[in-house]
């Protein structure tokens, strides 16, 4: 590594810190290129990407099929707004409906926008279909949730880093312990319109509920005429070894929220999918987005979803995830490690002390990029295109580092 290369990296970090808000504390690496499961920094060093942009690049970095769809469509027509039809939107909507099994899709851009859309959908359904008195609708959420960064969403977070000094919180939400179906059932009232949950809580540290949790919640929602909405922005589209994480339990939601890998990392694309009866609460003018459903996004999403299916990435995640979890559980021997968990290629190692970021810095020095959460937990979520040989190479480095702490 030349002095000039190191100097360039330092200059780019300094430039970002000088002109940008300090709302992130990233590892000291400057990335400039990616391909498959790898990224390269400005010094030319290659890293295993074990975060996948929080599961946005399930299809791997710079997938050629998605890139080709992006370039072709960008040269034809990028944006019209929903004031007009475009020739790409219908294909994207149909593709999502076919994969999710739902009848209608409402496209947005970011994950937080899709969550806000789901909240509006559940509330409007509560007023127009269930007959909840105006202004009284309630939505139940799980503790330690992470659904986005808008003022409404952080208002029902239990993480001080997310909600502190952003109040007053938007009313209409009840927080119950995640994983406790009886607590959730007890919180339902005649004014409850929906339940919003992550099948696995990614930001909480890949927190997995008991096996009977989602089926029990599904039954309670059915019995009480309450919509079950599952946020699959991070867990969906192959990450956990099935196309959607809810499929592991059979607890099919009434509304599903999608994002991240819907574009393979090329473009912000998100949305909700649900039945015609529920989606029809939206009428012209009641909700929208300038960029949502634009032709560029639509072409990219179709290509991204085709890659997931054609390359059997969910199946790859299931097989490699089982292999990785077995290796981690067998070979991690540090007495400071208190839990090893995960499903598919969404894995976590939890320490009993707050040394996770320190471990991530050591991993970076050896060519592995991973992210800590809540000081004690490290997540490992490589692109689903990773091969077994590549995964084992990364695991050899990870196991050596984690055992040293």
CORRAKA-V972700 format. One record per residue. N is the residue number from 1. RES is the residue in one small letter. OMEGA is omega in degrees with one decimal (* if undefined). D_FIRST is the distance of its C-alpha to the first C-alpha in whole Angstrom. Layout:
N & RES & OMEGA & D_FIRST
N & RES & OMEGA & D_FIRST
This chain:
1 & x & -177.3 & 0
2 & x & 177.4 & 4
3 & x & 179.7 & 7
4 & x & 179.4 & 8
5 & x & 178.1 & 7
6 & x & -179.9 & 7
7 & x & 178.5 & 10
8 & x & 178.5 & 11
9 & x & 179.5 & 11
10 & x & 179.4 & 13
11 & x & -179.2 & 16
12 & x & 176.4 & 16
13 & x & -179.5 & 17
14 & x & 178.9 & 19
15 & x & 179.7 & 21
16 & x & -179.3 & 22
17 & x & -178.8 & 23
18 & x & -171.9 & 25
19 & x & -177.5 & 27
20 & x & 172.9 & 27
21 & x & -177.4 & 30
22 & x & 179.9 & 28
23 & x & 172.9 & 30
24 & x & 174.6 & 27
25 & x & -173.2 & 24
26 & x & 169.9 & 21
27 & x & -175.0 & 18
28 & x & 176.6 & 15
29 & x & -178.8 & 14
30 & x & -174.8 & 14
31 & x & -179.4 & 15
32 & x & -176.3 & 16
33 & x & 176.9 & 17
34 & x & 176.3 & 19
35 & x & -179.7 & 21
36 & x & -179.8 & 24
37 & x & -174.1 & 23
38 & x & 168.2 & 19
39 & x & 179.1 & 17
40 & x & 177.2 & 13
41 & x & -175.3 & 11
42 & x & 173.7 & 10
43 & x & 179.0 & 7
44 & x & -178.8 & 8
45 & x & -179.2 & 9
46 & x & 178.5 & 12
47 & x & 164.0 & 15
48 & x & 176.7 & 19
49 & x & -178.5 & 21
50 & x & 175.9 & 23
51 & x & 178.6 & 25
52 & x & -178.7 & 26
53 & x & -178.6 & 26
54 & x & 177.1 & 29
55 & x & 176.6 & 30
56 & x & -178.3 & 30
57 & x & 175.2 & 28
58 & x & -177.6 & 30
59 & x & -178.2 & 30
60 & x & -179.4 & 27
61 & x & 172.3 & 24
62 & x & 179.6 & 25
63 & x & -172.1 & 28
64 & x & -179.4 & 30
65 & x & 179.7 & 33
66 & x & 177.4 & 33
67 & x & -180.0 & 31
68 & x & 178.2 & 33
69 & x & 178.5 & 36
70 & x & -176.6 & 34
71 & x & -179.2 & 34
72 & x & -177.1 & 37
73 & x & 178.5 & 39
74 & x & 178.6 & 37
75 & x & -178.6 & 38
76 & x & -177.1 & 42
77 & x & -176.8 & 43
78 & x & -171.5 & 40
79 & x & 174.0 & 43
80 & x & -165.6 & 47
81 & x & -178.3 & 47
82 & x & 171.8 & 50
83 & x & 179.9 & 53
84 & x & 169.1 & 53
85 & x & 169.9 & 52
86 & x & -170.4 & 49
87 & x & -177.4 & 49
88 & x & -173.2 & 46
89 & x & -176.3 & 47
90 & x & -179.6 & 50
91 & x & 177.9 & 47
92 & x & -179.8 & 45
93 & x & 179.4 & 48
94 & x & -178.9 & 49
95 & x & 179.6 & 46
96 & x & 178.4 & 46
97 & x & -179.4 & 49
98 & x & -177.8 & 49
99 & x & -178.3 & 46
100 & x & -175.0 & 48
101 & x & 177.3 & 51
102 & x & -172.5 & 52
103 & x & -173.6 & 54
104 & x & 177.8 & 53
105 & x & 172.5 & 49
106 & x & -174.6 & 48
107 & x & 175.0 & 45
108 & x & -175.8 & 43
109 & x & -178.6 & 39
110 & x & 177.6 & 37
111 & x & -179.8 & 38
112 & x & 176.6 & 40
113 & x & 179.2 & 42
114 & x & 176.9 & 43
115 & x & 177.0 & 44
116 & x & 178.1 & 46
117 & x & 178.2 & 48
118 & x & 177.7 & 49
119 & x & 178.8 & 50
120 & x & 179.8 & 52
121 & x & -178.6 & 53
122 & x & 179.2 & 54
123 & x & -178.4 & 56
124 & x & 175.1 & 58
125 & x & 179.5 & 59
126 & x & -179.9 & 60
127 & x & -170.8 & 63
128 & x & -177.1 & 64
129 & x & -176.9 & 64
130 & x & 178.7 & 64
131 & x & 176.1 & 67
132 & x & 179.1 & 65
133 & x & -176.2 & 66
134 & x & 177.3 & 64
135 & x & -174.7 & 61
136 & x & -174.6 & 62
137 & x & 179.8 & 59
138 & x & 174.9 & 57
139 & x & -179.8 & 54
140 & x & 179.8 & 53
141 & x & 180.0 & 49
142 & x & 174.5 & 47
143 & x & -179.1 & 46
144 & x & -179.9 & 42
145 & x & 166.2 & 42
146 & x & -179.3 & 39
147 & x & -180.0 & 40
148 & x & -169.9 & 39
149 & x & 179.0 & 38
150 & x & -178.3 & 42
151 & x & 177.1 & 44
152 & x & -175.1 & 46
153 & x & -179.0 & 44
154 & x & 178.0 & 43
155 & x & 175.7 & 46
156 & x & 172.5 & 47
157 & x & 172.6 & 43
158 & x & 179.6 & 44
159 & x & -179.2 & 40
160 & x & 178.6 & 41
161 & x & -177.5 & 37
162 & x & -170.6 & 38
163 & x & -170.7 & 42
164 & x & 178.1 & 42
165 & x & 173.5 & 44
166 & x & -178.8 & 44
167 & x & 7.6 & 48
168 & x & -179.7 & 50
169 & x & 175.3 & 50
170 & x & 179.9 & 51
171 & x & 174.8 & 54
172 & x & -179.8 & 55
173 & x & 174.6 & 53
174 & x & 179.5 & 53
175 & x & 177.2 & 51
176 & x & 180.0 & 51
177 & x & 178.0 & 50
178 & x & -179.9 & 47
179 & x & -178.9 & 49
180 & x & -176.4 & 52
181 & x & -178.7 & 54
182 & x & 176.4 & 57
183 & x & 178.2 & 56
184 & x & 179.6 & 55
185 & x & -178.7 & 59
186 & x & -179.2 & 60
187 & x & -177.7 & 59
188 & x & 174.9 & 60
189 & x & 176.1 & 63
190 & x & -178.7 & 65
191 & x & 179.1 & 62
192 & x & 179.0 & 59
193 & x & -175.6 & 58
194 & x & 172.7 & 55
195 & x & -177.9 & 52
196 & x & -176.2 & 49
197 & x & 166.1 & 46
198 & x & 177.0 & 43
199 & x & 170.5 & 44
200 & x & -177.2 & 41
201 & x & -176.7 & 39
202 & x & -176.4 & 35
203 & x & 177.1 & 34
204 & x & 178.7 & 37
205 & x & -176.9 & 35
206 & x & -180.0 & 36
207 & x & -175.3 & 39
208 & x & 179.6 & 42
209 & x & 174.4 & 46
210 & x & -175.5 & 48
211 & x & -177.2 & 49
212 & x & -173.9 & 52
213 & x & -176.8 & 51
214 & x & 174.9 & 51
215 & x & 178.4 & 54
216 & x & 177.6 & 56
217 & x & 178.2 & 54
218 & x & -179.1 & 55
219 & x & 178.8 & 59
220 & x & 179.9 & 59
221 & x & 178.0 & 58
222 & x & -177.9 & 60
223 & x & -174.4 & 63
224 & x & -179.0 & 63
225 & x & 179.2 & 62
226 & x & 179.4 & 59
227 & x & 172.6 & 56
228 & x & 179.5 & 53
229 & x & 179.2 & 50
230 & x & 177.6 & 46
231 & x & -179.5 & 43
232 & x & -178.9 & 41
233 & x & -179.6 & 38
234 & x & -174.9 & 36
235 & x & -174.5 & 38
236 & x & 174.5 & 39
237 & x & 169.3 & 38
238 & x & -170.6 & 37
239 & x & -173.8 & 35
240 & x & 179.1 & 37
241 & x & 168.3 & 39
242 & x & -176.8 & 41
243 & x & 176.4 & 41
244 & x & -175.6 & 43
245 & x & -179.2 & 42
246 & x & -177.2 & 46
247 & x & 177.8 & 47
248 & x & -176.6 & 46
249 & x & -176.5 & 49
250 & x & -178.1 & 51
251 & x & -176.3 & 52
252 & x & -179.7 & 52
253 & x & 171.3 & 51
254 & x & 178.5 & 53
255 & x & 176.6 & 50
256 & x & -179.9 & 47
257 & x & -177.3 & 44
258 & x & 176.8 & 41
259 & x & 176.2 & 38
260 & x & -173.8 & 34
261 & x & 175.0 & 34
262 & x & 178.1 & 37
263 & x & -175.2 & 34
264 & x & 177.4 & 31
265 & x & -175.7 & 29
266 & x & -167.4 & 30
267 & x & 178.0 & 33
268 & x & 178.4 & 34
269 & x & 178.1 & 38
270 & x & 176.8 & 40
271 & x & 172.7 & 44
272 & x & 175.4 & 46
273 & x & -178.2 & 49
274 & x & -180.0 & 52
275 & x & 176.7 & 56
276 & x & -177.3 & 58
277 & x & 178.6 & 60
278 & x & -176.6 & 58
279 & x & -177.1 & 56
280 & x & 172.8 & 59
281 & x & 175.6 & 59
282 & x & 178.2 & 57
283 & x & -178.6 & 59
284 & x & 179.3 & 58
285 & x & -175.4 & 56
286 & x & 178.1 & 56
287 & x & 179.4 & 52
288 & x & -177.9 & 49
289 & x & 178.7 & 46
290 & x & -175.7 & 45
291 & x & -175.8 & 42
292 & x & 179.0 & 43
293 & x & -179.7 & 44
294 & x & -174.7 & 43
295 & x & 178.2 & 43
296 & x & 177.9 & 39
297 & x & -177.0 & 39
298 & x & 179.4 & 42
299 & x & 179.0 & 40
300 & x & -178.1 & 37
301 & x & 178.4 & 38
302 & x & 179.4 & 41
303 & x & -178.9 & 38
304 & x & 179.9 & 36
305 & x & 177.3 & 39
306 & x & 177.6 & 40
307 & x & 179.5 & 36
308 & x & -177.1 & 37
309 & x & -174.9 & 40
310 & x & -177.1 & 40
311 & x & 176.0 & 36
312 & x & -174.6 & 38
313 & x & 175.8 & 35
314 & x & 178.7 & 38
315 & x & 177.8 & 39
316 & x & 178.7 & 35
317 & x & 179.9 & 35
318 & x & -177.0 & 38
319 & x & -177.5 & 37
320 & x & 177.9 & 33
321 & x & 177.4 & 34
322 & x & 178.5 & 37
323 & x & -177.7 & 35
324 & x & -179.6 & 32
325 & x & 178.3 & 35
326 & x & 179.4 & 36
327 & x & -179.1 & 33
328 & x & -178.1 & 32
329 & x & -178.9 & 36
330 & x & -168.7 & 36
331 & x & 176.3 & 33
332 & x & -173.1 & 32
333 & x & -178.9 & 34
334 & x & -179.8 & 33
335 & x & 178.0 & 36
336 & x & 179.7 & 34
337 & x & -176.2 & 34
338 & x & 177.5 & 37
339 & x & 175.0 & 37
340 & x & -171.8 & 35
341 & x & 175.3 & 37
342 & x & 177.1 & 36
343 & x & -174.1 & 38
344 & x & 178.4 & 36
345 & x & 169.8 & 32
346 & x & -169.4 & 33
347 & x & 178.8 & 32
348 & x & 172.2 & 32
349 & x & -177.2 & 32
350 & x & 175.1 & 33
351 & x & 176.1 & 33
352 & x & 177.4 & 36
353 & x & -173.0 & 34
354 & x & -176.5 & 32
355 & x & -173.6 & 28
356 & x & -178.2 & 27
357 & x & 176.2 & 25
358 & x & 178.3 & 23
359 & x & 178.9 & 23
360 & x & 177.3 & 21
361 & x & 177.5 & 18
362 & x & 177.1 & 18
363 & x & 178.5 & 18
364 & x & -178.1 & 15
365 & x & 180.0 & 13
366 & x & 175.6 & 14
367 & x & 177.1 & 14
368 & x & 178.6 & 18
369 & x & 178.2 & 19
370 & x & -175.2 & 22
371 & x & 174.1 & 25
372 & x & 174.0 & 27
373 & x & 179.3 & 30
374 & x & 170.9 & 33
375 & x & -174.2 & 31
376 & x & -170.2 & 32
377 & x & 174.5 & 31
378 & x & 176.7 & 28
379 & x & 174.7 & 29
380 & x & -176.2 & 27
381 & x & -177.9 & 28
382 & x & 172.3 & 26
383 & x & -173.9 & 27
384 & x & 177.0 & 30
385 & x & -177.9 & 29
386 & x & 177.9 & 27
387 & x & 178.1 & 28
388 & x & 179.3 & 29
389 & x & 178.0 & 27
390 & x & 179.9 & 24
391 & x & 179.5 & 26
392 & x & 176.7 & 26
393 & x & 178.3 & 23
394 & x & -179.0 & 22
395 & x & 177.2 & 25
396 & x & 178.6 & 24
397 & x & -177.2 & 21
398 & x & -177.1 & 23
399 & x & 178.3 & 26
400 & x & -179.3 & 24
401 & x & -174.9 & 23
402 & x & 176.4 & 26
403 & x & -177.9 & 28
404 & x & -178.6 & 26
405 & x & * & 28
